[in-house]
Amino acid sequence: MLTPELSIIIPTLNEAETLPMLFSDLAGQKNVDIEIIVSDGGSVDSTIEVAKRFFAENDLSWTCLVGPKGRGRQLNAGAAAASSDWLLFLHADSRLPDCAQLQLALQHMRSYQERIGTAIAGRFALRFESESGGQSFGLFYYETKARLGRAGCVHGDQGMLIRNSFFDQVGPFREDLPVMEDTTLAEQIRNQGKWLLLPGEIVTSARRFEIEGWRPRQTLNALMMNFLAVGWLDFFAKAPKVYQQQGKAGPLQQAPFYHLIDELLSKLTFRQRWSLWMATGTYVRGQAWPIGLVLDCRKAYPNNLDQLQKPGCWLNRFDRWFEPLTNHRIGCFVTALLVRLWFAVQLRRRSGDPSQVLP
């Protein structure tokens, strides 16, 4: 049996509704020999049955793995079972609209590999599919940010295409985190190699953002990115339970997360809190550039992405002036104070609502 050109690893947990659409896209890919590895974390719906039924009806190389829940663990198990030199990690709700997408992606990677070596990985541009059929500014901002090669911009919903040998060097995915395992690997790749933007787009549902609200979701993502960057993992141990208690039917309530942070901070010594706030100030100061991106997106919205490439855009001005003016200890200290003040205001605004307090 010939070795496939590409191993596609899909972590699943109760994805019976979304998998058929992704499988259909993968089966339609032309001029590329693929194997599909479904790495399941103990689904209680018909995910495994859906996968086996599809593979029985289509002439594709496939493997179904079942193991403990945890996306990092599932992704690593899939990578270990792969037989190809190239790995593509995909979310189950992804769509590949172009039937030549994987062929072109591999060609792009091989072309760069010949010029700059094997320490490269690729990700696709992201496009959200709204149930309403329209586009909001928040989704436009996320789509724009996903095209940038900056730190913190690459996530697993864009797909991650990487040579098996380079994955062995930068991996594996962290298994001690309930979320953000893709972000940590993305930064490992950035530190040791180079990210490429592949031809084509991955389409994913905007349903979560539309239900939860893109501002609350962005705020929670920013909090998690910060805590991950400064190494405060206590938050990740309890945050998933807080999130699960909210259910999936309404806007994301931020107050329970603020109360959780406040509770965890109260258990730290003064020195530990001081160190945490200073580390936060340093991180936030270095990640303030999205302010410039938001201003550019306001000007370019809804579809003029070319505007963002102009030298006079706000993001370029931000890099040119804000970074050198604030990149020192005083700048980090002032940022830490501002973040601390912001957190106090958010906590105070929500302290009177008993429905939003931690159970």
Secondary structure per residue as TSV (DSSP state, phi and psi in degrees):
chain	resnum	aa	ss	phi	psi
A	1	M	-	360.0	131.8
A	2	L	-	-69.6	145.1
A	3	T	-	-73.9	129.3
A	4	P	-	-65.9	154.9
A	5	E	S	-73.0	-29.8
A	6	L	E	-145.4	129.5
A	7	S	E	-101.7	123.1
A	8	I	E	-105.4	119.3
A	9	I	E	-108.2	122.3
A	10	I	E	-122.7	108.7
A	11	P	E	-77.5	136.1
A	12	T	E	-131.8	149.9
A	13	L	S	-156.0	102.0
A	14	N	S	58.0	57.3
A	15	E	-	-114.7	29.0
A	16	A	T	-60.1	-31.6
A	17	E	T	-77.8	-34.1
A	18	T	T	-91.6	-28.8
A	19	L	H	-58.6	-42.9
A	20	P	H	-55.7	-36.7
A	21	M	H	-68.2	-41.8
A	22	L	H	-67.0	-43.6
A	23	F	H	-58.2	-41.3
A	24	S	H	-61.8	-42.0
A	25	D	H	-63.7	-40.9
A	26	L	H	-68.6	-39.8
A	27	A	H	-65.1	-25.4
A	28	G	T	-87.6	-1.8
A	29	Q	-	-68.5	135.1
A	30	K	-	-106.8	149.2
A	31	N	S	58.7	35.2
A	32	V	-	-150.7	132.8
A	33	D	-	-95.6	115.6
A	34	I	E	-120.8	156.1
A	35	E	E	-122.0	144.3
A	36	I	E	-112.9	127.2
A	37	I	E	-117.7	111.0
A	38	V	E	-92.4	117.1
A	39	S	E	-109.9	100.0
A	40	D	E	-94.5	145.1
A	41	G	S	-104.7	27.8
A	42	G	-	95.8	44.8
A	43	S	-	-60.0	143.1
A	44	V	S	-105.8	-0.9
A	45	D	S	-96.8	-155.1
A	46	S	S	-98.0	28.6
A	47	T	H	-54.7	-51.1
A	48	I	H	-64.8	-41.4
A	49	E	H	-63.3	-41.1
A	50	V	H	-61.0	-44.1
A	51	A	H	-63.9	-48.7
A	52	K	H	-64.1	-38.6
A	53	R	H	-64.7	-41.3
A	54	F	H	-65.2	-45.5
A	55	F	H	-67.2	-30.7
A	56	A	H	-67.2	-26.5
A	57	E	H	-95.6	-5.8
A	58	N	S	-132.3	143.5
A	59	D	-	-84.3	76.2
A	60	L	-	-129.7	147.1
A	61	S	E	-77.3	131.3
A	62	W	E	-151.8	159.7
A	63	T	E	-145.2	138.1
A	64	C	E	-114.9	121.8
A	65	L	E	-111.9	142.3
A	66	V	E	-127.6	125.9
A	67	G	-	-152.8	-167.9
A	68	P	-	-63.3	149.4
A	69	K	S	-68.3	146.3
A	70	G	-	139.9	112.4
A	71	R	H	-62.5	-39.5
A	72	G	H	-60.1	-44.3
A	73	R	H	-63.6	-42.2
A	74	Q	H	-66.5	-41.4
A	75	L	H	-64.2	-41.3
A	76	N	H	-65.2	-39.5
A	77	A	H	-63.2	-40.7
A	78	G	H	-64.8	-42.4
A	79	A	H	-62.7	-39.0
A	80	A	H	-65.3	-28.6
A	81	A	H	-88.8	-7.6
A	82	A	-	-71.4	145.4
A	83	S	-	-111.3	-4.5
A	84	S	S	-92.7	162.1
A	85	D	S	-75.9	-17.9
A	86	W	E	-118.3	137.7
A	87	L	E	-117.9	138.0
A	88	L	E	-126.5	114.8
A	89	F	E	-92.2	122.9
A	90	L	-	-128.0	142.8
A	91	H	-	-77.6	151.6
A	92	A	T	-67.2	-23.8
A	93	D	T	-95.4	16.9
A	94	S	-	-81.3	153.0
A	95	R	B	-129.9	141.0
A	96	L	-	-116.1	96.7
A	97	P	-	-73.3	-18.8
A	98	D	-	-103.1	124.7
A	99	C	T	-70.4	-12.6
A	100	A	T	-104.2	10.7
A	101	Q	H	-62.0	-46.3
A	102	L	H	-72.0	-36.6
A	103	Q	H	-60.6	-46.9
A	104	L	H	-66.7	-36.3
A	105	A	H	-63.4	-44.4
A	106	L	H	-65.6	-40.2
A	107	Q	H	-61.0	-42.2
A	108	H	H	-61.7	-45.9
A	109	M	H	-65.1	-43.2
A	110	R	H	-66.0	-35.6
A	111	S	H	-63.3	-46.0
A	112	Y	H	-68.7	-34.3
A	113	Q	H	-61.5	-37.8
A	114	E	H	-65.1	-28.9
A	115	R	H	-92.9	-38.9
A	116	I	H	-124.2	2.5
A	117	G	-	100.3	-173.9
A	118	T	S	-92.5	-5.0
A	119	A	-	-82.6	61.4
A	120	I	E	-136.4	156.1
A	121	A	E	-145.9	153.3
A	122	G	E	-122.6	150.8
A	123	R	E	-140.1	154.6
A	124	F	E	-91.5	156.5
A	125	A	E	-64.6	155.6
A	126	L	E	-112.2	136.6
A	127	R	E	-132.4	127.1
A	128	F	E	-89.9	139.6
A	129	E	E	-106.6	112.1
A	130	S	-	-86.5	139.4
A	131	E	T	-67.2	-25.7
A	132	S	T	-81.6	-12.8
A	133	G	S	85.9	-6.2
A	134	G	-	-101.6	-172.3
A	135	Q	-	-135.5	131.8
A	136	S	-	-98.2	164.0
A	137	F	H	-62.7	-39.3
A	138	G	H	-59.4	-43.4
A	139	L	H	-68.4	-37.4
A	140	F	H	-60.9	-41.5
A	141	Y	H	-61.6	-46.4
A	142	Y	H	-62.5	-42.3
A	143	E	H	-62.7	-40.5
A	144	T	H	-67.1	-45.8
A	145	K	H	-61.1	-36.5
A	146	A	H	-65.7	-19.6
A	147	R	T	-82.9	-14.5
A	148	L	S	-81.3	151.8
A	149	G	-	-96.8	21.7
A	150	R	S	-83.7	163.9
A	151	A	T	-59.4	136.0
A	152	G	T	82.3	4.1
A	153	C	-	-98.3	-15.0
A	154	V	-	-100.6	127.6
A	155	H	-	-137.3	166.9
A	156	G	G	-65.4	-22.9
A	157	D	G	-71.0	-7.6
A	158	Q	G	-88.6	-5.8
A	159	G	-	79.2	146.9
A	160	M	E	-131.4	113.0
A	161	L	E	-105.7	121.5
A	162	I	E	-149.9	145.6
A	163	R	E	-69.5	141.7
A	164	N	H	-56.8	-41.1
A	165	S	H	-66.8	-35.6
A	166	F	H	-72.8	-35.2
A	167	F	H	-62.0	-39.8
A	168	D	H	-60.4	-30.5
A	169	Q	H	-78.6	-42.5
A	170	V	H	-97.6	-20.7
A	171	G	-	-86.8	-166.0
A	172	P	-	-83.7	-176.7
A	173	F	-	-64.7	143.5
A	174	R	-	-68.2	133.3
A	175	E	S	-103.4	-2.8
A	176	D	S	-92.6	1.1
A	177	L	-	-112.7	133.5
A	178	P	S	-74.0	-22.1
A	179	V	S	-142.9	172.8
A	180	M	-	69.4	12.0
A	181	E	H	-63.7	-31.2
A	182	D	H	-71.3	-37.6
A	183	T	H	-66.0	-40.9
A	184	T	H	-65.0	-40.1
A	185	L	H	-67.7	-38.7
A	186	A	H	-58.9	-39.9
A	187	E	H	-74.0	-31.9
A	188	Q	H	-61.9	-42.8
A	189	I	H	-63.2	-42.7
A	190	R	H	-62.0	-39.9
A	191	N	H	-70.8	-30.5
A	192	Q	H	-110.2	-4.8
A	193	G	S	-157.0	-139.4
A	194	K	E	-144.5	137.7
A	195	W	E	-92.3	136.7
A	196	L	E	-115.4	144.9
A	197	L	E	-91.3	117.5
A	198	L	E	-81.6	156.5
A	199	P	E	-67.4	142.2
A	200	G	E	96.7	173.8
A	201	E	E	-128.6	152.1
A	202	I	E	-101.4	131.8
A	203	V	E	-101.6	131.6
A	204	T	E	-136.9	157.4
A	205	S	E	-72.8	140.8
A	206	A	-	-93.4	9.0
A	207	R	H	-57.6	-44.0
A	208	R	H	-61.7	-42.5
A	209	F	H	-68.2	-37.7
A	210	E	H	-70.2	-34.1
A	211	I	H	-77.9	-47.4
A	212	E	H	-80.5	-25.5
A	213	G	-	95.4	129.1
A	214	W	H	-71.9	-29.1
A	215	R	H	-68.6	-50.2
A	216	P	H	-59.9	-39.4
A	217	R	H	-65.4	-41.9
A	218	Q	H	-63.3	-40.4
A	219	T	H	-63.5	-45.2
A	220	L	H	-64.0	-41.3
A	221	N	H	-60.6	-41.6
A	222	A	H	-65.0	-40.5
A	223	L	H	-61.2	-45.5
A	224	M	H	-65.9	-40.5
A	225	M	H	-60.6	-41.8
A	226	N	H	-64.9	-49.4
A	227	F	H	-63.5	-34.6
A	228	L	H	-66.7	-43.3
A	229	A	H	-65.1	-37.6
A	230	V	H	-90.4	-1.6
A	231	G	T	79.4	22.3
A	232	W	-	-94.6	88.5
A	233	L	T	-88.4	-6.1
A	234	D	H	-57.0	-35.9
A	235	F	H	-60.8	-40.9
A	236	F	H	-71.3	-20.5
A	237	A	H	-71.1	-29.9
A	238	K	H	-114.0	-21.1
A	239	A	H	-60.5	-39.6
A	240	P	H	-57.7	-37.4
A	241	K	H	-65.3	-41.0
A	242	V	H	-61.4	-42.2
A	243	Y	H	-65.9	-44.8
A	244	Q	H	-63.7	-31.6
A	245	Q	T	-68.4	-17.2
A	246	Q	T	-81.3	-19.9
A	247	G	-	76.9	-171.1
A	248	K	S	-123.1	14.7
A	249	A	S	-106.2	2.4
A	250	G	S	-151.9	-178.8
A	251	P	-	-59.1	148.2
A	252	L	-	-70.1	123.4
A	253	Q	-	-89.2	118.4
A	254	Q	-	-82.5	-28.4
A	255	A	H	-54.3	-44.2
A	256	P	H	-57.8	-32.8
A	257	F	H	-72.3	-39.5
A	258	Y	H	-63.4	-40.8
A	259	H	H	-67.0	-36.2
A	260	L	H	-63.3	-45.4
A	261	I	H	-59.9	-45.2
A	262	D	H	-61.3	-41.1
A	263	E	H	-63.4	-44.0
A	264	L	H	-68.1	-38.0
A	265	L	H	-63.8	-35.9
A	266	S	H	-64.8	-18.9
A	267	K	T	-88.9	-5.2
A	268	L	S	-91.9	155.3
A	269	T	-	-74.3	166.8
A	270	F	H	-58.6	-43.6
A	271	R	H	-62.9	-40.9
A	272	Q	H	-65.8	-41.3
A	273	R	H	-64.6	-42.2
A	274	W	H	-59.2	-46.3
A	275	S	H	-62.5	-40.0
A	276	L	H	-65.7	-44.6
A	277	W	H	-66.4	-37.0
A	278	M	H	-67.7	-40.4
A	279	A	H	-64.2	-38.2
A	280	T	H	-63.7	-44.0
A	281	G	H	-59.6	-41.5
A	282	T	H	-63.8	-44.2
A	283	Y	H	-66.8	-48.2
A	284	V	H	-63.7	-40.3
A	285	R	H	-58.7	-42.7
A	286	G	H	-71.5	-18.3
A	287	Q	T	-109.9	24.2
A	288	A	-	-81.5	-8.6
A	289	W	T	-59.0	-26.7
A	290	P	H	-57.9	-18.8
A	291	I	H	-59.8	-44.7
A	292	G	H	-64.7	-38.4
A	293	L	H	-64.9	-40.5
A	294	V	H	-59.8	-43.8
A	295	L	H	-62.8	-40.3
A	296	D	H	-66.5	-40.4
A	297	C	H	-65.8	-35.7
A	298	R	H	-59.7	-37.6
A	299	K	H	-76.7	-35.1
A	300	A	H	-88.3	-20.2
A	301	Y	T	-59.8	137.2
A	302	P	T	-101.4	-13.4
A	303	N	T	-143.4	11.2
A	304	N	-	-96.8	73.2
A	305	L	G	-66.9	-24.2
A	306	D	G	-60.6	-28.6
A	307	Q	G	-59.4	-29.7
A	308	L	G	-76.1	-11.2
A	309	Q	G	-94.3	-3.1
A	310	K	S	-75.3	144.4
A	311	P	T	-58.9	-29.5
A	312	G	T	-88.2	11.6
A	313	C	S	-70.0	158.6
A	314	W	H	-61.7	-35.1
A	315	L	H	-63.2	-41.8
A	316	N	H	-65.2	-40.3
A	317	R	H	-63.6	-39.8
A	318	F	I	-60.8	-46.0
A	319	D	I	-63.9	-37.1
A	320	R	I	-75.2	-35.8
A	321	W	I	-111.2	-47.5
A	322	F	I	-66.7	-45.0
A	323	E	H	-57.6	-55.4
A	324	P	H	-67.4	-28.1
A	325	L	H	-76.2	-21.2
A	326	T	H	-117.3	-5.0
A	327	N	-	-81.2	69.8
A	328	H	S	-158.9	175.1
A	329	R	H	-62.8	-38.9
A	330	I	H	-64.5	-41.3
A	331	G	H	-60.3	-41.3
A	332	C	H	-68.0	-38.2
A	333	F	H	-65.7	-45.4
A	334	V	H	-62.4	-41.8
A	335	T	H	-62.5	-40.1
A	336	A	H	-61.3	-41.8
A	337	L	H	-63.9	-42.0
A	338	L	H	-65.6	-40.1
A	339	V	H	-67.0	-40.5
A	340	R	H	-62.6	-40.7
A	341	L	H	-65.2	-43.8
A	342	W	H	-58.2	-45.1
A	343	F	H	-63.7	-41.1
A	344	A	H	-62.3	-40.4
A	345	V	H	-65.2	-45.4
A	346	Q	H	-61.7	-41.0
A	347	L	H	-66.8	-41.1
A	348	R	H	-67.7	-40.0
A	349	R	H	-61.4	-29.7
A	350	R	H	-107.6	3.4
A	351	S	T	-71.4	-20.5
A	352	G	T	-90.7	0.2
A	353	D	-	-103.9	102.0
A	354	P	G	-64.3	-21.9
A	355	S	G	-73.7	-13.3
A	356	Q	G	-110.3	14.5
A	357	V	S	-93.5	149.7
A	358	L	-	-56.4	135.7
A	359	P	-	-71.3	360.0
